[in-house]
Amino acid sequence: MNAPVTGILNIEQIREQFPVLHQQVNGKPLVYFDNAATSQKPLSVINALVDYYKGYNANIHRGIHTLAEKATKAFEDTRHSAKAFINASSEQEIIFVRGVTEAINLVASTYGRAFIKAGDEIIISGLEHHSNIVPWQMLCEEKQAILKVIPVLENGELDLDAFKKLLSSKTKIVSVNHASNSLGTINPIKEIIDAAHDIGAVVVIDGAQAGAHLEIDVQELNSDFYCLSAHKMYGPTGAGILYGKKELLEKMPPYQGGGEMIKEVTFEKTTYNDLPYKFEAGTPNIADVVALNFAIQFINQLGKENIGAYEHELLTYATEKVSALKGVKLIGTAKSKVSVLSFAVDGIHPFDIGQMLDARGVAVRTGHHCTQPLMDHFGIEGTVRASFAVYNTKQEIDSLVEGLDRIINFMS
C-alpha cells in the first residue's frame, strides 16, 4: 500500500477496518471510488449496530427499565459527540434527522413556512444538489416568493460578485453547500454567511460533502443552520444531523406531530416539548444514531487535518494522471476542492465508461449526480465522478487510470 506523505496515517491498518473493501468484483479486486455517494463503514460502526440489536434494543426516553435507559444513554451520547464535532453551543441545537435531505426540508417546512411571505427572495447556488433546490422551489411556489441562483464560473467556483449583487432587503434565506458533490468545489461559506447576515438573511449550509473531509465550527462560521448526513462520513444510512441556532429553533413550529415532541396533549390543545425533542417526533432511528457516534469517533481518531491532507494527495495524484489521458476534460477545476474528480471523455458516454470500469472492479459514479442544472450549465449530460476516501490508495488510482486508458483506446 502507498502510505501518505505525512506518515501519520497507516492506510493499510485503516483499510483493515473496512470489511467490504476486501472482495472481488467481476473477478477483480474492488476499487471503491463512489465515496461522495456513500462512504463505506468501519467495523466499529457495524458492530455498534449489531450490539444495539443484540444487546439493548429498546425504545428511548420514555422507558425506566434497564434496556431503555441503556439505549437512551447511547442515543444521547451521540448528541453529545455531535455537539463537539461541529462545536455547537448546546446539545439542544442538535436535531437528529434522516440526513441532509430531511434537514433542509425541515427548515423549509418550518422556518420557511413561518417566516417567508410573498415577494421575499431565497438565494441558492448553481452548484446545489437537488435536495437543496426542490424544497426551496416548493416553498417559493407556496408562498409566492422568488428563488434566485448564484452563477457558477467556468472553473466550477461560485461567482461571489454576482452573489453580492443578488443580495437585497428582500433576501430572507441563503442556502448553499459547503462543498459540491458533483465537482468537489469548496465554497467560501464564511464569506457567504457574513454577506447574507449583513442584510439580515438566515443561512442554511448543506454540509453533506464536508462532514468527513473539512473542519466544521458552526460558532466560528456563525451559520444559522448546518446539515450533515451520517452515511457520507463513515456512518450508517438513514441518520443525520440538523444544527440550528437555539433562538431560531425555538421560534419554529414543529415539523411533525406525535409522541416525544409533546409535553401535554388534550383534545383542546397540545403543548410542545423542549428542544431538541420538539423536532424528533415518534420513535427515531435509534440504532443508526447510536452507530453514528462510532463514525464520529473514527474521524476524530484519525483527525480531520490528517484525513484532508491525505485525500488532497490522492486528488492531486488522480487529477494529474486522469487529465493526461487522451480526450479527457476535467469538469470543475476550482482551486479549493474536496476529494472529488469529475470528468468527461470525448465521444464516450459516461454510462458506458462506468459500466466498463465496473467490469474491471472499479466503482465510480456516472450521470448528473442529482445536479441537473449544473450539468446543463456546462452543456453536458453528465460526468464520470471518482471520489476518494481515507482508505483509498494511489495503487487503486493506477487501476482507474489503466482502465480508462484501455477504454479510451478501445472506443476510439
C-alpha positions in Angstrom: 0.0 0.0 0.0 1.1 3.6 -0.6 1.4 5.4 2.7 0.6 9.1 2.9 3.5 11.6 2.7 2.7 12.8 6.2 3.5 9.3 7.6 0.8 9.9 10.3 -1.9 7.6 8.8 -1.3 3.9 8.3 -3.6 3.3 5.3 -3.2 -0.5 5.4 -4.4 -0.6 9.0 -7.3 1.8 8.2 -8.3 -0.5 5.3 -8.4 -3.5 7.6 -11.3 -1.8 9.4 -13.5 -1.9 6.3 -14.6 -5.5 5.5 -16.4 -4.5 2.3 -13.2 -3.4 0.7 -11.7 -6.9 0.8 -13.6 -8.6 -2.0 -13.5 -9.2 -5.7 -16.0 -7.6 -8.2 -16.2 -9.3 -11.6 -13.1 -11.2 -10.8 -11.0 -8.1 -9.9 -10.1 -6.5 -6.5 -12.8 -4.0 -5.6 -11.7 -0.3 -6.1 -14.4 1.8 -4.5 -14.4 5.4 -5.8 -18.0 6.3 -5.1 -17.5 7.9 -1.7 -19.3 11.1 -2.4 -22.5 9.0 -2.8 -21.9 7.0 0.3 -18.7 6.0 2.2 -18.0 2.5 3.5 -18.4 1.7 7.2 -15.7 0.6 9.6 -16.2 -2.4 11.9 -16.7 -0.2 14.9 -19.9 1.2 13.2 -21.1 -2.2 12.0 -20.5 -3.7 15.4 -22.4 -0.8 17.1 -25.5 -1.7 15.1 -25.2 -5.4 15.9 -24.5 -4.7 19.6 -27.6 -2.5 19.9 -30.0 -5.0 18.3 -28.4 -8.0 20.1 -27.9 -6.4 23.5 -30.1 -3.5 24.4 -32.8 -2.9 21.7 -35.4 -0.8 23.4 -37.3 2.4 22.8 -35.7 5.5 24.3 -36.5 8.4 26.6 -39.8 7.1 28.0 -38.8 3.8 29.5 -37.4 3.3 33.0 -36.2 -0.3 32.6 -32.5 -1.1 32.2 -32.5 -1.7 28.4 -34.4 1.6 27.8 -32.0 3.5 30.0 -29.0 2.0 28.2 -30.4 2.7 24.8 -31.3 6.3 25.8 -27.8 6.9 27.1 -26.2 5.6 23.9 -28.5 7.7 21.8 -27.9 10.9 23.8 -24.1 10.1 23.8 -24.2 10.6 20.1 -25.9 14.0 20.5 -23.1 15.0 22.9 -20.4 13.8 20.4 -22.2 15.6 17.5 -22.2 18.9 19.5 -18.5 18.7 20.0 -17.9 17.5 16.4 -19.3 20.8 14.9 -18.7 22.9 18.0 -22.4 23.8 18.7 -23.0 25.8 21.8 -25.7 23.4 23.2 -26.9 19.9 22.7 -30.4 21.5 22.3 -29.1 22.7 18.9 -28.6 19.1 17.6 -31.6 17.6 15.9 -31.4 14.0 14.6 -32.9 13.6 11.1 -32.6 11.0 8.3 -30.0 13.0 6.5 -29.4 16.3 4.8 -32.5 16.0 2.6 -34.7 15.8 5.6 -32.8 18.5 7.4 -33.3 21.0 4.5 -37.0 20.0 4.1 -37.4 20.5 7.9 -36.1 24.1 7.7 -38.0 24.9 4.6 -41.3 23.5 6.0 -41.0 25.1 9.5 -38.8 28.2 9.4 -39.8 28.9 5.8 -43.5 28.5 6.2 -43.5 30.6 9.3 -41.4 33.5 8.1 -41.4 33.6 4.3 -44.1 35.7 2.6 -45.0 36.8 -0.9 -42.3 38.8 -2.6 -39.5 37.6 -0.3 -36.4 36.2 -2.0 -34.4 33.0 -1.4 -30.9 32.5 -2.8 -29.3 29.2 -3.7 -26.4 28.4 -5.9 -25.8 26.7 -9.3 -23.8 24.1 -7.5 -26.6 22.7 -5.5 -27.8 19.1 -5.2 -31.5 18.7 -6.0 -32.2 18.3 -2.2 -31.1 22.0 -1.8 -33.1 23.1 -4.8 -36.5 21.4 -4.7 -37.6 22.2 -1.1 -37.0 25.9 -1.8 -38.8 25.7 -5.1 -41.8 24.2 -3.3 -41.7 26.9 -0.6 -41.5 29.7 -3.2 -44.5 28.2 -5.1 -46.5 28.0 -1.9 -45.6 31.5 -0.6 -45.2 33.3 -4.0 -41.6 34.0 -3.0 -38.8 34.4 -5.6 -35.9 31.9 -6.0 -32.6 33.4 -7.2 -29.4 31.5 -8.2 -25.7 32.3 -7.7 -24.0 31.7 -11.1 -21.2 29.2 -11.5 -17.9 30.2 -13.1 -16.2 28.1 -15.8 -13.8 26.5 -13.3 -16.7 25.4 -11.0 -16.4 28.2 -8.4 -19.3 30.4 -7.4 -19.4 34.0 -8.8 -19.3 35.8 -5.5 -19.5 39.3 -7.1 -22.8 38.2 -8.7 -23.9 36.8 -5.4 -23.4 40.1 -3.6 -25.4 41.8 -6.3 -28.3 39.4 -5.7 -28.5 40.3 -2.0 -31.1 42.9 -1.0 -33.5 43.7 1.7 -35.9 41.2 0.2 -33.4 38.3 0.7 -34.6 36.2 3.6 -32.8 32.9 3.2 -29.5 31.9 1.6 -28.9 28.1 1.2 -25.7 26.8 -0.3 -23.5 23.7 0.1 -20.1 23.7 1.9 -18.7 21.6 -0.9 -20.1 20.4 -4.2 -21.0 16.8 -4.6 -20.5 17.0 -8.4 -17.3 19.0 -8.7 -15.7 19.0 -5.2 -15.6 22.8 -5.1 -15.2 24.1 -1.5 -17.3 27.2 -1.2 -16.2 30.2 0.9 -19.1 29.8 3.2 -17.8 32.1 5.9 -17.8 35.0 3.4 -21.2 34.0 2.1 -22.6 33.8 5.6 -21.2 37.2 6.6 -22.6 38.9 3.5 -26.0 37.3 4.0 -26.1 38.3 7.6 -25.2 41.9 6.7 -28.6 42.3 5.0 -30.5 40.3 7.7 -30.8 36.9 5.9 -30.7 33.5 7.5 -28.2 31.0 6.1 -28.6 27.2 5.6 -25.5 25.2 4.9 -25.6 21.7 3.2 -22.6 20.0 4.8 -23.1 16.6 3.2 -19.7 16.6 1.4 -17.9 18.4 4.3 -18.6 16.1 7.2 -15.9 13.6 6.5 -13.4 16.0 5.0 -13.5 19.5 6.4 -13.2 21.1 9.8 -16.6 22.4 10.9 -17.1 25.0 13.6 -20.6 26.3 13.4 -19.9 29.0 16.0 -16.9 30.4 14.1 -18.9 30.2 10.9 -21.9 31.8 12.6 -24.1 29.6 10.4 -27.8 29.6 11.3 -28.4 26.0 10.1 -25.9 23.3 9.2 -26.9 19.9 7.8 -25.0 16.6 7.9 -25.6 13.0 6.6 -24.1 10.1 8.6 -23.7 7.8 5.6 -21.3 10.2 3.8 -19.0 10.2 6.9 -18.4 6.5 7.5 -21.7 6.2 9.4 -25.0 4.3 8.6 -27.7 5.3 6.2 -30.9 6.9 7.4 -29.3 9.1 10.1 -28.2 12.7 10.0 -27.8 16.0 11.9 -29.6 19.3 11.7 -27.8 22.0 13.7 -29.8 25.2 14.3 -29.2 28.2 16.4 -31.3 27.8 19.6 -33.1 31.1 19.2 -34.2 30.1 15.7 -35.3 26.6 16.6 -37.4 28.0 19.5 -39.3 30.2 17.1 -40.0 27.5 14.6 -43.1 25.3 14.7 -42.7 21.5 14.9 -42.1 19.6 11.7 -44.2 16.6 12.6 -46.7 15.8 15.4 -46.7 12.7 17.5 -45.0 11.1 20.5 -41.9 12.6 22.2 -42.4 16.1 20.6 -45.1 17.0 23.1 -45.3 18.0 26.8 -49.0 17.6 27.3 -51.9 16.6 24.9 -55.6 17.2 25.4 -58.3 17.3 22.8 -58.4 21.0 23.2 -54.7 21.9 23.0 -51.2 20.4 22.7 -48.1 22.0 24.2 -44.8 21.1 22.6 -41.6 19.7 24.1 -38.4 21.5 24.7 -35.5 21.4 22.2 -34.3 19.2 20.7 -37.2 16.9 21.2 -39.7 19.3 19.6 -38.4 18.2 16.3 -37.9 14.5 16.9 -41.5 13.1 16.8 -42.0 9.4 17.2 -39.5 6.6 17.6 -36.3 7.7 16.0 -33.8 5.7 14.1 -32.1 4.6 17.3 -29.6 2.0 16.1 -28.2 4.2 13.4 -27.9 7.3 15.6 -26.1 5.2 18.1 -23.7 3.9 15.4 -23.2 7.5 14.2 -21.3 8.1 17.4 -18.7 5.5 16.4 -18.3 7.1 12.9 -17.6 10.4 14.6 -15.1 8.7 16.8 -13.4 7.1 13.8 -13.0 10.5 12.1 -11.8 12.1 15.4 -9.2 9.4 16.0 -7.7 9.9 12.5 -8.0 13.7 12.6 -9.7 15.8 10.0 -6.4 17.6 9.2 -4.7 14.2 8.5 -7.6 12.9 6.5 -7.8 16.1 4.5 -4.0 16.1 3.8 -4.0 12.5 2.6 -7.2 12.9 0.4 -5.7 16.0 -1.1 -2.6 14.0 -2.0 -4.9 11.4 -3.7 -6.8 14.0 -5.5 -3.7 15.7 -6.8 -2.3 12.4 -8.0 -5.5 11.3 -9.7 -6.0 14.7 -11.3 -2.5 14.6 -12.9 -2.9 11.0 -14.1 -6.5 11.3 -15.5 -6.1 14.7 -17.1 -3.1 13.3 -19.1 -5.3 10.7 -20.9 -6.4 11.3 -24.4 -9.8 13.1 -24.9 -10.4 13.7 -21.1 -11.8 17.0 -20.0 -12.0 17.8 -16.3 -15.2 19.4 -15.1 -14.6 21.5 -12.1 -11.1 22.8 -11.6 -11.7 25.1 -8.5 -8.6 26.0 -6.5 -10.1 24.6 -3.4 -11.7 21.1 -3.6 -12.6 18.1 -1.5 -11.5 14.7 -3.0 -13.9 14.6 -6.0 -12.7 14.3 -9.6 -15.3 14.8 -12.3 -14.5 14.4 -16.0 -15.9 13.7 -19.4 -14.3 11.8 -22.3 -14.8 12.9 -25.9 -17.1 10.6 -27.8 -17.8 8.2 -24.9 -21.0 8.4 -22.8 -20.3 8.5 -19.0 -22.6 5.5 -18.5 -20.5 3.4 -20.9 -17.4 4.3 -19.1 -18.9 3.4 -15.7 -20.1 0.0 -16.9 -16.7 -0.8 -18.5 -14.9 0.3 -15.3 -17.2 -1.9 -13.2 -16.2 -4.9 -15.4 -12.7 -4.2 -14.1 -13.9 -3.9 -10.4 -13.7 -0.1 -10.3 -16.8 1.6 -8.9 -17.3 5.2 -10.0 -20.5 7.3 -10.3 -21.8 8.4 -13.6 -24.6 10.8 -14.6 -25.8 14.1 -13.4 -25.2 13.4 -9.7 -28.5 15.0 -8.7 -27.3 18.3 -10.1 -29.0 18.5 -13.4 -29.0 22.3 -13.6 -25.2 22.3 -13.1 -24.8 19.8 -15.9 -27.0 22.0 -18.1 -24.7 24.9 -17.3 -21.7 23.0 -18.7 -23.7 21.7 -21.6 -23.2 18.1 -20.8 -25.5 15.1 -19.9 -23.3 14.1 -17.0 -19.8 13.2 -15.9 -17.7 10.3 -14.6 -17.0 11.0 -10.9 -14.3 9.4 -8.9 -14.4 10.4 -5.2 -11.8 9.4 -2.7 -11.8 8.5 1.0 -9.1 8.0 3.5 -9.0 4.2 2.8 -8.2 4.6 -0.9 -4.7 4.3 -2.3 -2.6 5.5 -5.2 -2.4 1.9 -6.4 -6.2 2.0 -6.8 -6.0 5.2 -8.7 -3.5 3.5 -11.1 -6.1 0.8 -11.6 -8.7 3.5 -12.5 -6.2 5.2 -14.9 -5.2 1.9 -16.6 -8.9 1.0 -17.1 -9.7 4.4 -18.5 -6.8 4.3 -20.9 -7.9 0.9 -22.2 -11.5 2.0 -22.6 -10.4 5.2 -24.5 -8.1 3.3 -26.8 -10.8 0.6 -27.4 -13.6 3.1 -28.1 -11.5 5.5 -30.3 
